[in-house]
Amino acid sequence: MKKLYVYTAILILLVISFIFDRQISLFFTSYRNNVFNAIAIFIDYVAWYILFTLVIIIILLRKEYNKIMPLIISLGLYLILTNSLKSIFSRPRPFVELENELVQTVNPYRSFPSGHAAAMFTLLPFLSFIKITWITLSIIVMLSRVYLGVHYLSDVIFGMLLGLLINDLSYYFYGMFKQNQSHRKL
């Protein structure tokens, strides 16, 4: 039941963000300074594969081997779903429409959804021992994407939703896999 409330709240935020995307993007990009620029650009360079590798190392160091298969499933779902949705929607990034670019290393027509936000929330269940810290970092990453002008707020909110859905799907598929394995042993 708790997940239903979380998903409902995110969907409400998503609808509201679609209404105010342009204004929010202009607000964030109008307050740029050298310190925030450096932080946001650093976050921009931390790609999904670095995050997933870091989490694999943490899982191995903590000897939580039962999380490896769900993480691999999550990685596959993340790659398939984010890239498919980006191709389907081909939404122009804010810097294309609003001419407020700070970085030029991204495809100008793959704004929706935010891969960074999806990756951060895809990894959330694997870092439950630092859940609040990870959520805080995830929000900082999301806001940095809007600040850079590479995503609208709706892109990062949908990315968050997508990451949470990937979590649920990966554990569902992993449960099916384990159930199949136990039936084969009989």
N, C-alpha and C positions, 0 to 999 in steps of 0.2 A: 504494500500500500504506500510505503514511503517513497518508492521509486515513481509511482504514479504522480505524486505531488511534485517531485523534482522535475519530471518530464513536462508536466502541465505548466509549471512556473517558467521553464525554459521556452516552451512554445509561446507563452504569453509575451515573454521578453523578445522573442524572435519577431513576432508580429509587430510589436511596438518599434523595434529597431528598424524594420523595413520602412516604416513611416518616416523615421527621422534619420535615416542613414546619411544623407547628404549633409545635413546640419551638424551631425555628430562628427563626421569626418573633418569638416571644415573647422570645427571647434578644436579638435585634437591637434590638427596640423598647424593651427595658428599660434600655438604655444610652444613651438620648438625652441630648444636651446642646446648648447654643445654637450652638456652632461646627458640629457635625455636622448639626444641623437646618438651618442656613443653607446649607451645601453641598448637602445632599440636596434642599432646596426649589429651589435654583437649577437643579440638574440636572433636576428635575421640569418646569421651565418650558422647557427646551431640547427642543423638539419635533422630530420626525423631519424635517419639511420644512426646518428650520434646518440640520440635519446634512447632508442631501442637497444643499442650496444651497451650503454651505461646501465640500463635496467637488467640486461642479461648478466652483466658482471655483478651487480648487486644481488641478484637472485642466487648466483653461484656462490658468492661469498657468504650469504646467509643460509646456504644449503637448503633452499626452498625449491628443490628439483621438481616438485609437483606443479610448479608454475611455468615451467619451460614450454610445455605443449600449448597451454592456453595463450602464452605470449606469442608463440609462432603463429597460431591461428589468428590472433589479433593483428599481427604484422601483415599477414596475407589479406585479411579483410580491410585493414587500413589502406593498403596500397590499391586494392581493387576498387573500393568504394570512393575514396577521395579522388583518385584519378578519373574514374568514370564520371562522377558528378561534376568535376571541373570541366571535363570535355563536353558533357551534355549541356551544361548551363553556359559555358564560355562567357561568363560575366566580366565586363571590363573592370579593371581595378580602379579605385578612386583616383589615382594619379593620372589615369587616362582622361577621365571626365573632368576632374577638378584641377588638373595641372599642378599638383602639389607633391611631386615626387621627391623622395630623399634617397632612394636606392633605385638602381636600374637593372638589377640582376634577375628580375623575375619576368615571366611571361605576362604580358599586359592583359591577357584575356582568360585568366584562370583564377579569378578572385573567389568564386563560390564553390565549395566551402573552404575555410582556412585549414590548410594541412597542419600548420603548427598547433592550432587549437585542438584539432582532432587527435593529433599525436599525444598531446599532453593529457587529454582526458581518456584516451585509450590506455595509457600506462597507469592510470590512477589505481586500479585494484592490485596492481603488482607492487605498489609502494604504500600499502595500507599502514605500515608502521610510521610513516611520515605524512599521513593523509592531509592534515591541515597545511603543512608546509608546502606540499605538492600542489594543493588547490590554490594557495596564494601565488606560487610561482606560475601556475597555469593562467591565472587572471592577469598577472604582469605580462606574460607572453601575449595573451589576447589583446591587451591594451596597446602593447608595443606595435602590434601589426596594424592597428587602426592609426596609431601615431605616425608610423612610417608612410601611411597613405597607400599601403598595398592591399588592405582589406577594409571593407565596411564593417560596422558593428554587427550587422546581420550575418556576415560571413563567419565571424569568429564565434558568435552564439550558435550558429548551426554547426560549426566545427566541434564545439563543446558537446552538443547534442549527439552528433555523429560518433564522437569518441565514446560517449556513454553507451550508445546503442551497440557499438562494436564490442564493448565489454560484455554486454548481455549476450550477444550472438556468439562470441568466442567461447564463453562458458557453456552455452547451450550446445554448441557443436562438440565441445570437449566432453560434455556429459554423454552425448550420443555415442561418441567414439569409445569412451570407457564402457558404456553399456554393451556396445557391440563386442568389445574385447572380452567382457565377462561371459557373454553368451557363447562365444567361441570356445572358451575353456571348458564349458559344460559339455 
